[in-house]
Amino acid sequence: MVNPEHLEILKQGVEVWNQWRENNPSVKPDLNGVNLQETQLSVVNFGQAYLNVANLSGADLSGANFSQANLSGTNFSEAYLSGAKLIAANLMRANLYKADLSVAQLVLANFSEADLRKAFLHATHILGTNFNASILTGSCIKDWSFADIVGGGKNYETTFLNIDCDYIFLDFLEGHPKYIFSERRPHTGEFKPGDFERLIKKVQGTVDLIFSDGIDWKAFLEACENLQAEADGTIFSIRTIDSQSDGSFVIRLQVPPELNKAEIQKYIEEKYKRALKIRETKYRKELNFRDREIEIYKRENTNLWEMVKLKASQPFNIIQQQGDAMMSGNKDIQIVRGDNNRTAKGDNSTFVQGDNNQISQGEQVSTTEVIEMLAYLEDQIQNLTALPETEREKSIKRLEAAKVEASESEPDKESIAKSLKRVNETLNEAGKTTEEVKELVKALFPTVVKVAGWLGYAAGKIWMTLP
């Protein structure tokens, strides 16, 4: 039963409650069974409190502290728990249906038998967490941050025994009042036995590297080579490269699950910054670049992300050869500087950096790559402020529809081609009077060529450039 004295203090507001908690650190509040449905309790301190079978559905609990709290059977359905601390909390059999747990800390928390259907679990910190027998169907687990804590003779491992999960989402669409989940796995139907565990193992063995100011690929390569050299033969690979709407890049690195992800992330970031500093000094010394010219050089290098993407699934135990020639895994990449930029996609890839782009394809791109390319087009148009807002929104919606269609087991490729053609027509109409739009249409053509190949269309039929 609820302690009337404790409840009366809470009714006076979060500020009064938190001050009372600070003045009485030894008191463990008893709010078992309390009804706090749809209340405003942002940053409230419920650490070590008893809130078993309480009703917190629809409540704003963003940034709240639930560390070591007793929350067994508590109703958090559709509650806003973004940034909340649930460290070592007991949420056994708790109801978290459609709850927002983005960026929440779930360190050593017990979610056994909890209902997490359709929960928003973006960038939650999953460290030694117990998900045994919980329900995760329809939840979004984008950017889960995994780590296992080993120390004091104990190994706190995140566990997923007897999970109930028919399907999961790996991404979401931003800019909506309610997040729309995307990247469903499996694309259709339900997980077969063992599929969810295999997917989680892949997610668990990843490190996200964020580059907010573009990427110098040579500096990044140097950092990866240093990591590989010190890893004693351990194989790493790049899983994905994502271009964000704010112009930043996120490179997801696949690493063995047993390694310390935080240490790997810190190591690469430090080596990258060091290599970048050396290269920028070299740019200024040899080429007498001004600061503005260096930023332009970085952006041009960022456009080479498609080159790395072609090799993203390959291990990067890279052996540096003479000049700019590199060998990665079982396939060769050669970088040659010249006047034309030609990309031939097959068993061996040659990239020539220069003024023109000519692309020929030897092997078909995958559906996943196509969806990523459509997302890239969407991001570029999202940032195109020169395009009127209404036209920009229409183009983005068409590309979102194309992504959804491409993820189907039997996609309507004609529909995707029509969406791209309409986007192109919209851009070209604006490009007649706006040079920025006109140049973007040209810059996006190499990406459209690859999508067109997957669609079985000639690129020129769905994407025209203005003279």
N, C-alpha and C positions, 0 to 999 in steps of 0.2 A: 504493500500500500504506500501511497505517496505520503511523505512527511509534510504536514500542512505548513510548518514553519519554513521549510526549504522552498516550497511552492510559492509562498507569499513573497519571499525575497525575489524569486525569479520574476514574478509579476511586476516588480518595480522597474524592470528593464535590464538589458544586458550589462550596461555600465555598472549599475549597483550590484548586480550578481557577481560580476567578475571581481569587483573590489572586495566583496564579502569572501569570495574564494581565496583571494590573496591574503586577506587578514586571518583566515581560518584554514591554513593549509592541511591540517590533519583531519578535517571533516570530509567525509565521503557522502555527498548528497544522495538522498534517497528519493528518487522520482519514479519509482517503479509504477508502470501502468498509467502515467500521466498523459493527458491529451493536449498536445501542443500542435495540433494540425494547422498547417498554413500560417504559422507564426514567424515573425522576423527575429531570428536569433543569430545573425551573422557574427562571427568571431566570439561566440559564447564559449566559456570554459566549462566543459562537462568532463574534464579529466577525472578518472577514477569514480565517476558517478554511477549510480544504479538507475538504469533506464530500461530495465527488462520489460518487454511487452508494452512499451510506451507507443503512443501514436504521434509520429513526427512527419506524417505524409504531407507533401507539398510545402514543407517548411523551408525557409532560407537559412541554411546552416553553413554558408560559405565561410571558409577559414576557421570553422569551429574546431575546438580541441576536444577530442574524444579519447585521448590516450588512456589506455588501461581501463576504459569504461566498460560496464556490463550492459550489453545491448542485445541480449538473447531474445529472439522473437519480436524485436522492435520493428515497427512499420515505418520505413523510410521511402515508401513508394512515391515517385515523382518529386522527391526532395532535392534541393540544390545543395550539394556537398562539395562543390568545387574548392580545391585547396584545403580541405579539412584534414586534420591529423587524426588518424585512426590507429595509431601505433599501439600494438599489443592489445587492441580492443577485442572484445568477444562479441561477434555478430552471428553466432550460431543460430540458424533458422530465421534470420532477419529477412524482412521483405524489402528489397531494394529495386523493385520493378520500376523501370524507367527513371531511376535515380541518376543524377549528374554527379559523378565522382571524378571528374576531370582534374588532373594534377593533384589528386588526393594522395596522402601518404598511408599506405596499407602495410607498413613494416610490421611483421610478426603478427598481423591480425588474423583472427579466426573467422572465416566465412563458410565454414562447413555447413552444408545443407541450406545455405542462404539462397534466396530467389533473386538472381541478378539479370533476369530477362530484360532485354532491350535497355540495359543500363549503359550510360555514356562513360566509358572508362579510358578516355583519351589521356595519355601521358601520366597515368597513375604510376606510383612507385610501388612495385611488387617485389618485396624483399622478405623471404622466409614466410610467405603468406600461405595460409591453409585454405584451399578452395575445394577440399574433398567433398564429393557428393552435392556440390552446389549446382544451380541451374544457370547457364550462361547463354542460352539460346537467344539470338538476335541482338546481343550486346556488341558494342564497338570497342575494340581494343587497340586502336591506333597508338603507336609510339609508347607501348608499355615499356617501362624502365625496369629491367630485371637485374637482380643480383642475389647471390646466396651468401649469407653471413657465416663465416667459419671462425671460431675462436673459443677460447675457454674449454677446449675439448669437445665442443658441440658443433654440429653442422646444421644450420637452420635453412632448410631447402624449401622452396616454394613447391607445393604439391597440388596435383590435379587428379586424384584418384576418384574413380567412379563418377566423373563429371557427366552431367546431363546437358548436352549441347547439340542441337540439330544443325545450326549454322551460326556463323559469326560475321562481323563486318570489320574490315581493316582500315577503313577511311570514312570520311564524312564530308559533306558539302557545307562550306561556311556561308555566312551571310543570311541565314534564315532564322526566324524567331525560335523555331525548334530545329535542331540539327537533323539533317537528312543523311542517314548512314549510306555508305557506298562500299564498293569492293567486297561484295558478298563472297564468302567461302563456305561450302562449295558454291559455284555460280548458280547451280540449280540443284534441287533435291536436298538431301540431308547428308551429314557426315557418315561415312562408313566406319565400322569399328576401328579404332586406332588412328583415324585421320586427324581428329582434333589434337591428339597428343603430339602427332608429328608436326602439325602446324605450330603449336605452342613451342615446340623445341626449336623450330626455325626462328620464331620471334624472340625466344629467350636468348638465342645466340647472336644478337645484333647490337651494334653500337651506332648511334646517330651522330654524325658530325655536321654541324651547322656553320655555313659560311655566309655571313650577312653582307659582305662587300664584294661578291663575285669570287672567283677561284683562279688562282695561278696554278695551272695543272702541273707544271714542272716542280713547283715547290711542294705540291701535294704528293707527287710521285716520289720525291726525295724522302718525305716523311714516311711514306708506306715502305720504301726500301729499307729505311733504318729500322722500322718495326720488324720487317721480315728478317733482317739480318740478326736481330737480337732475340728472335722468337724460336731459335733452335729448330728450324724446319717446320714449324707449325704453319698450316696453310690458311690464309685469309682470302676473302673475296668480297667484291662490291655487289650488294644485292640490288639496290635501287639508287637512282639519282633523281631527286624531285626539285623542280623549279617552283618556288613559292610565289604568291601574289605580290609580296613586298620586294621581290627581286633577289631574295636570298636562295641558297641552295642547301639541300639536305642530302648528304650521302650516307646511306645505310650500309654499314660494314658487317659482314657475316664473320663471326669469330666462334671458336670452340666454347660451348656453354660453361665449361669449368674455369675459364679464365676470368680475371677481374676486369669487367667492362669499364668501370670508372678509370682504372689505371691506364687502360688502352686508349681511351678517349683523351685523357690528359696528356699522354705521351705523344700522340699524333698531333694534337693541337699545339704543343710546345715546339715540336720539331718543324711543323708547318710555319709557325710564326718566325722561327729562326731562319729557315730557308727563304721565306718571303722577304725578310729584312735584308739578307745578303743579296738577293736578286734585285731588290729595289735600289740598293746602293750601286749595284753594277749597272742598272739601267741609267741612272743619273750620270755615272762616271763615263761610261762608254758612249752613250747616245745623247747625253745632255738633255734628258727629258725634263720638262717642267712637271709639277704636280698634276696638272690637268691631263697631260699627255699620258702619265702613268695610269691614271684612272681609266682612260680610254683603252689603253693596252690591256688592262685587267678585264674590262668588259668584252673585248675581242677574244681574250683567252676563254672567258666564260662560255662563249658561243661554241667552244670546242667540246662542250659536255656530251654531244652526241657521239663523239669519237670514243669517249670513255664508256658511254652507255653500251656500245656495241660489244665491249669486252667485259661488261659488268658481271656476267655470270662466271667469268673465268678466274681462277686463282691468280693473285698478282705477285707470285714469287718471280719478280721481273729481273732479268739479267741485262745490265746496261752494256751495249756494244758500242762500236765506233760511231762518232758523230751523234746523230739523233735517232739512230736505229735502236729499237727495243724489242725484246722477245718476251711474251707473256704467255705462260701456260703452254698449250700445244699449238697456239696460233701466233703468227707474227704481226706486229704493227710496225710500220716504218713511217716516220715523219720526215718529209722532205720539203724544204722551203722553195717556193717558186712563184710563178705568175698565175697559175691556175690551181683551183681547189677541186680535186677529183677524189671521190670516194667509191671504191669498188668493194661491195660486200660479198664475202665468200669465205673460203678457208684461210686466205691471207688478205689482210687489209692494208691498203696504202693510202695515206692521207697526205695531200700536198696543200700547204697553206699559202693562200694568195688572194687574188682578186675575184675570181669567178668560181661558181659552183656547178659541177656536172656530176650527176649521180647515176650509177648503174647498179642494179641489184641482181645478185646471183642467187640468194636464198630468201625465202619468204620470212617476213617478220612475224613474231608471235602475237596472239590476241592481247596479251598483257602489255607488250610493247606498244601496240596500237592505242590502247586505252591511255597509256602514259603520254603518248604523243598528242592525243586529243586534249589531255589535261594541260600539256605544255602550250598548245594553241590557245586554250581557254585563259591561261595565266597571262599570256602576252597581250591578249585583247582586253583583259581585265585592267591592265596597267596602261592601256592606250587612252589617255585622257583627251587626246585630240579627236576621238570619235564621240559624237553626241551620245549622251547617257542612254537615251531610249534605244538607239541602235546598238550600243554596246551590250545592253541587257538582253536584247533579242539574240544577238550573236552568241552570248554566253549560254543562254537557254538552249539554243540549237546544238551547241557543242556538248552540253550536259546530256541532252537527249541522245546524241551520238554515242557518248560514253556508255550510257545505260544499254543502248541497243547492241553495242559491240561486246558487252559482257554476257549477252544471252548465248545459250548453247547453239542456237541457229540464228545468228544475227541477220537482220534485213540490211544487207550491204547497200542496196539501192537507196534505202532511206538515209543511211549514213552519208552516202555520196551527195544526195540532194541537200542535206544539212550543210555540208561543207561548201557546196556550190552557192548556197544562199548567203552563207557567211562571207564568202569571197565577193559576191555581188555587192553586199552591203559595204564592205571595206573599199572596194574599187570605186563605188559611187562617192564615198567620202574622200578617196585618194585623188579624185579629179581636182580638188581644191586644196588638199592638205598633203604636203610633201611627207610628213611623218607617217601618215597612214599608208601612203604609196610605198614607202621604203619598207614598212613592216610586211606588207604583202609579199614583197620580193624576198625578204629575209625568211619568211615562213615557208617558202616554196619547197626547199629541200625536205622539210618534215612532211609536207603534204605528199610529196613524191612517194615516200615510204608507205604512208597510209593508203594511197591510191593503189600501190602494188598489191597490198593485202586485199583491197576491195575488188581488184581485177579491172580497174579503170585506168585509162591514160590520164596522167596528172593534169594535162592541159585542158581536159574536158570538165574538170571540177574546180580548177584553180588557175585563173588568168592573172597576169601581171600587166600593169599599165606601162606604156613606153616612156 
